[in-house]
Amino acid sequence: MKKSAWLPAVIAPVVVAGAVAAPMIANAASTPIAGADPSAADVIASVAESSDAQYSGKLEQTSDLGLPELPSGSGASSLQGDASDALSMLTTSHTARLFVDGADKQRVQVTTQLAEQDLVRNGSDVWTWDSKEREATHVTLPANASAPHDGTATPAELARQAISAITPSTSVSKPTSTSVAGHDAWSITLSPKSSDTLVGSVQLAVDQQTGLPLRVTVAAKGQSTPAFQVGFTSLDYGAPAARLFDFTPPSGAEVTTKDLSAEGHHRDGGHRGDHTGSGIATTGSGWDTIAELPAGTADTSSLGTDATGLLDQLTRQVDGGRAVQTSLVSVYLTDDGRVFAGAVPVSALVAAAQ
């Protein structure tokens, strides 16, 4: 990761995932949505049954987190690449094409006016492609592994993380009927019981026929408009063309390879507070969980003058470092280079760092 990418790289996964993350359900049901008046448990169980679905669709993501637009000019030029792209994902709307053929074949295409980014998985092979940089990465996954994530969120991914917060930290509403992209859906709302989190609610819309999550809306506490939303604007069921899951890098592209096939399967069985293989530790629980990245993560010593100025614009000075608080998440950068993030006020992060 580029040194200049540390801030959005920390914010993005917390906004997309951490704001709705909590302890996993140990014994979720495994039956499809039942009848014309299902329970919330019926709707939740149907999401797990949708992993083998085949479909193509267009997604729209909108964000209103209170972050400023990335400025143009010299300040922005020093943050080209990872940082610019990640900040853009958090401050502007985006659309993507999504193609899925079961659990191990997916393609996500994010297009802009002058470029395209792709994430393609076909079994154990995963390719990422950035047409602007003409860079491709080929990852070989271990057996039965999940694909690496490129930062593009889908309703299914967000819904499963929100569902993990079902009890005891969350109240769940009775399902109501709605429609998304022309498909009848059941809508349930997850509301944190905690008074400390910045998250007000997470609303899930789940296809009544297939259990596929069609839209996820995250509202900040005290705000009437969504802080984050991703959902289908069009959706067609059926297997996409097989060629969509084949990828060959264009001539002249810079290709990086990563073979993870021999890595062990030791992700399960972790406990809160343990450092994972990524070096992340957590404190707290449920909606109040705080993630800590180790010293050296927020090394800003190599940033140029313009990038430092943008850092100062995005953050404010607090005791022991600098911090930014959006409507859904806060990030605290300590003077010794640690990073703390969570869906809690900055004051909670400062206290956790003591």
C-alpha positions in Angstrom: 0.0 0.0 0.0 1.2 3.5 -0.8 2.1 5.6 2.2 -0.4 8.2 1.0 -3.2 5.7 1.1 -3.3 5.0 4.8 -6.3 7.3 5.7 -8.9 6.2 3.1 -7.7 2.6 3.4 -8.6 2.6 7.0 -11.8 4.5 6.7 -13.3 2.5 3.7 -13.5 -1.0 5.3 -14.8 0.4 8.5 -17.5 2.4 6.9 -18.5 -0.5 4.6 -18.1 -3.3 7.1 -17.1 -2.2 10.6 -20.1 0.1 11.1 -22.4 -2.9 10.9 -20.1 -5.6 12.3 -20.8 -7.5 15.5 -20.6 -11.1 16.9 -21.6 -13.8 14.5 -24.8 -15.8 15.0 -23.8 -19.3 16.0 -27.0 -21.2 15.0 -28.8 -19.3 12.1 -31.7 -21.2 10.6 -31.5 -22.6 7.1 -35.0 -22.5 5.6 -36.3 -20.3 2.8 -38.6 -17.3 3.4 -42.0 -18.8 4.5 -45.4 -17.6 3.5 -46.9 -14.1 3.2 -46.1 -13.1 6.8 -42.5 -14.3 7.6 -40.6 -13.6 10.7 -37.4 -11.6 10.8 -35.6 -15.0 11.4 -37.2 -16.4 8.2 -35.9 -13.4 6.2 -32.4 -13.6 7.8 -32.2 -17.4 7.2 -33.0 -16.9 3.5 -29.8 -14.8 3.0 -27.6 -17.8 3.7 -29.5 -19.8 1.1 -28.7 -17.2 -1.6 -25.0 -18.0 -1.9 -25.5 -20.2 -5.0 -27.6 -17.6 -6.9 -26.9 -16.8 -10.5 -27.6 -13.3 -11.7 -26.5 -10.1 -13.4 -27.2 -6.6 -12.3 -26.3 -2.9 -11.8 -25.4 -1.6 -8.4 -25.5 2.0 -7.2 -23.6 3.2 -4.1 -24.2 6.6 -2.5 -22.4 8.1 0.5 -23.1 11.1 2.6 -20.6 10.8 5.4 -19.7 14.5 5.9 -16.3 14.1 4.3 -15.2 16.9 2.0 -14.9 16.4 -1.8 -11.3 15.6 -2.8 -9.8 19.0 -3.8 -8.3 19.5 -7.3 -5.0 21.0 -8.0 -1.6 20.3 -6.4 -3.1 19.0 -3.1 -4.9 16.2 -5.0 -2.1 15.4 -7.4 0.1 14.2 -4.5 -2.7 11.8 -3.6 -3.2 10.2 -6.9 -3.8 6.4 -7.0 -5.0 4.5 -3.9 -5.8 7.5 -1.7 -7.6 9.5 -4.4 -9.7 6.5 -5.5 -10.6 5.6 -1.9 -11.6 9.1 -0.9 -13.6 9.4 -4.1 -15.5 6.2 -3.2 -16.5 7.8 0.1 -17.5 11.2 -1.1 -19.3 10.6 -4.5 -21.8 8.2 -5.9 -20.7 5.2 -8.0 -22.3 2.5 -10.1 -21.0 -1.0 -10.9 -21.9 -4.1 -12.9 -22.1 -7.3 -11.0 -22.1 -10.8 -12.5 -22.5 -13.9 -10.2 -22.6 -17.6 -11.0 -22.6 -19.3 -7.6 -20.2 -18.9 -4.7 -17.0 -19.1 -6.7 -17.6 -17.1 -9.9 -18.0 -13.4 -9.6 -17.1 -10.3 -11.7 -17.4 -6.7 -10.5 -16.9 -3.9 -13.0 -16.6 -0.3 -11.8 -16.5 2.2 -14.6 -15.8 5.9 -14.7 -15.6 8.3 -17.6 -12.0 7.4 -18.5 -11.2 4.1 -16.8 -12.5 0.7 -15.6 -11.6 -1.4 -12.6 -12.5 -5.1 -12.5 -12.4 -7.9 -9.9 -12.9 -11.3 -11.5 -13.0 -14.6 -9.6 -13.2 -18.0 -11.3 -12.7 -20.8 -8.8 -9.3 -20.3 -7.1 -8.1 -17.7 -9.6 -8.8 -14.0 -8.8 -7.8 -11.1 -11.1 -7.9 -7.4 -10.4 -7.5 -4.9 -13.3 -7.0 -1.1 -13.3 -7.2 0.2 -16.9 -6.0 3.7 -15.8 -2.8 2.4 -14.3 -2.7 -0.6 -16.7 -2.0 -2.8 -13.7 -3.3 -6.4 -13.1 -2.9 -8.7 -10.1 -3.4 -12.4 -10.2 -4.1 -14.2 -6.9 -4.3 -18.0 -6.5 -6.5 -18.7 -3.5 -6.4 -21.7 -1.1 -9.1 -24.3 -1.4 -12.5 -23.1 -0.1 -11.3 -19.6 0.5 -13.1 -16.3 0.0 -12.0 -14.0 -2.7 -9.8 -10.9 -1.8 -11.9 -7.8 -1.5 -11.2 -4.7 -3.7 -13.4 -2.3 -1.6 -16.5 -2.7 -3.8 -19.4 -3.6 -1.5 -22.4 -5.6 -2.6 -25.7 -5.8 -0.7 -25.1 -9.5 0.1 -21.8 -8.7 1.8 -23.1 -5.8 3.8 -26.3 -7.7 4.8 -24.4 -10.7 6.1 -22.3 -8.4 8.3 -25.3 -6.5 9.6 -27.1 -9.8 10.3 -24.2 -10.9 12.5 -25.2 -8.1 14.9 -28.7 -9.5 15.5 -28.4 -10.3 19.2 -27.8 -9.3 21.9 -26.8 -5.8 20.8 -29.5 -5.2 18.2 -33.3 -4.9 17.9 -34.8 -6.3 14.7 -38.1 -5.1 13.2 -40.9 -7.2 11.8 -40.5 -7.6 8.0 -42.5 -5.2 5.7 -43.0 -5.5 2.0 -41.1 -3.3 -0.5 -39.8 -3.4 -4.0 -36.2 -3.1 -5.3 -35.2 -3.0 -9.0 -38.6 -4.5 -9.9 -38.4 -7.4 -7.5 -40.6 -7.9 -4.4 -38.6 -7.8 -1.2 -38.9 -8.0 2.5 -37.4 -5.1 4.5 -36.1 -5.5 8.0 -34.4 -2.8 10.1 -31.6 -3.5 12.6 -31.3 -0.9 15.3 -28.4 -0.9 17.8 -29.3 -1.0 21.4 -26.0 0.8 22.3 -26.2 4.5 23.1 -22.6 5.0 22.2 -22.4 4.0 18.5 -22.8 6.5 15.7 -25.0 4.1 13.7 -28.7 4.7 13.9 -30.0 1.7 11.9 -29.2 -0.7 9.1 -32.1 -1.5 6.8 -31.9 -4.7 4.6 -34.2 -5.4 1.6 -34.2 -9.1 0.7 -35.7 -10.7 -2.4 -38.9 -12.6 -1.3 -38.3 -15.4 -3.9 -34.5 -16.0 -3.7 -33.3 -14.5 -0.4 -30.8 -12.4 -2.3 -30.1 -9.1 -0.5 -31.1 -6.3 -2.9 -30.3 -3.2 -0.9 -28.6 -2.1 2.3 -29.1 1.3 3.8 -27.1 2.6 6.8 -28.4 5.6 8.7 -26.4 7.6 11.2 -27.8 8.4 14.6 -29.9 11.5 14.5 -30.0 11.9 10.7 -33.0 11.4 8.4 -31.1 10.8 5.1 -28.9 7.7 4.6 -25.3 8.0 5.3 -24.5 5.0 3.1 -26.5 3.0 0.7 -25.8 0.3 -1.9 -28.5 -1.5 -3.9 -29.5 -2.9 -7.2 -31.0 -0.6 -9.8 -31.5 -3.5 -12.2 -31.3 -7.3 -11.7 -31.8 -10.3 -13.9 -31.6 -13.9 -12.7 -29.9 -16.6 -14.7 -26.3 -17.7 -15.3 -24.1 -15.0 -16.9 -22.0 -15.8 -19.9 -19.1 -18.0 -19.0 -16.6 -15.7 -20.8 -17.2 -13.0 -18.2 -15.3 -15.0 -15.7 -12.2 -15.4 -17.9 -9.6 -12.7 -17.8 -6.4 -12.2 -19.7 -4.3 -9.1 -19.0 -3.9 -6.8 -22.1 -0.5 -6.7 -23.8 1.9 -4.4 -22.0 0.1 -4.5 -18.7 2.1 -4.7 -15.4 1.1 -8.0 -13.8 1.7 -9.0 -10.1 1.2 -12.5 -8.9 0.4 -13.8 -5.4 0.1 -17.5 -4.7 -1.8 -18.1 -1.5 -2.8 -21.7 -2.3 -0.3 -23.2 0.2 -1.4 -21.0 3.1 -3.0 -22.7 6.1 -6.6 -22.5 7.2 -6.3 -20.8 10.6 -8.8 -18.0 10.5 -11.5 -19.7 12.6 -11.5 -19.8 16.4 -10.2 -16.3 17.0 -11.2 -14.3 20.1 -11.9 -10.7 20.6 -8.8 -8.8 21.3 -6.5 -11.2 19.5 -4.3 -9.9 16.7 -5.2 -11.4 13.4 -2.9 -12.2 10.6 -3.5 -8.7 9.3 -2.2 -7.2 12.5 -5.6 -5.8 13.6 -6.7 -6.1 17.2 -10.2 -5.2 18.6 -11.6 -4.0 21.8 -15.2 -3.6 22.9 -18.1 -5.6 21.4 -21.0 -5.3 19.1 -21.6 -1.9 17.6 -19.0 -0.3 19.9 -16.1 -2.5 18.6 -12.9 -0.6 18.1 -10.2 -1.8 15.7 -6.6 -1.0 16.3 -3.8 -1.2 13.7 -0.2 -1.4 15.1 2.4 1.3 15.4 3.8 2.3 12.0 0.5 2.0 10.2 0.0 5.8 10.0 3.5 6.7 9.1 3.1 10.2 7.7 6.8 11.1 7.7 7.2 10.5 4.0 4.2 12.6 2.9 4.9 15.6 0.8 3.8 19.1 1.7 0.6 19.0 -0.3 -0.4 15.6 1.1 0.3 16.8 4.6 -1.9 19.8 4.0 -4.8 17.6 2.9 -4.3 15.4 6.0 -4.6 18.6 8.1 -7.8 19.5 6.3 -9.4 16.1 6.8 -8.4 15.7 10.4 -8.3 17.7 13.6 -5.8 17.8 16.4 -6.8 15.8 19.5 -5.0 14.6 22.6 -2.1 12.4 21.4 -2.7 12.6 17.7 -5.1 13.6 15.0 -8.6 12.3 14.2 -11.6 12.5 11.8 -15.2 11.8 12.7 -17.7 11.2 10.0 -21.4 10.5 10.4 -20.8 6.8 10.8 -17.2 6.2 11.8 -14.2 7.8 13.5 -10.5 7.3 12.9 -7.8 8.3 15.3 -4.1 8.5 14.4 -1.8 8.5 17.3 1.5 10.3 17.4 3.3 6.9 17.7 1.7 5.7 14.4 -1.1 3.5 15.6 -4.6 3.8 14.0 -7.9 3.3 15.9 -11.2 3.1 14.1 -14.8 2.3 14.9 -18.5 3.4 14.7 -18.0 5.4 17.8 -17.1 9.0 18.7 -13.5 10.1 18.6 -13.4 10.3 22.4 -14.0 6.6 22.6 -11.0 6.0 20.4 -8.7 8.3 22.4 -9.7 6.4 25.6 -9.0 3.0 23.9 -5.5 4.2 23.0 -4.6 5.0 26.6 
